[in-house]
């Protein structure tokens, strides 16, 4: 009688090399810098959108009603 066939071992992850660790660290640094750029871009976009809405509403209301004579002396 023969013993049952053995199954192959599951694949093992090879140990990390210095180059792999360095690449992972560079990727983390890159992603952190991109997050900072993205958040600044979002803030700039929201400010620009708010200014456009403000200017459009001022023109819709009429410049004469927004800037009444003597408004700068308040």
PyMOL commands that set and color helices and strands:
alter all, ss='L'
color gray80, all
select helices_A, chain A and resi 18-61+63-66+71-73
alter helices_A, ss='H'
color red, helices_A
deselect
rebuild
show_as cartoon
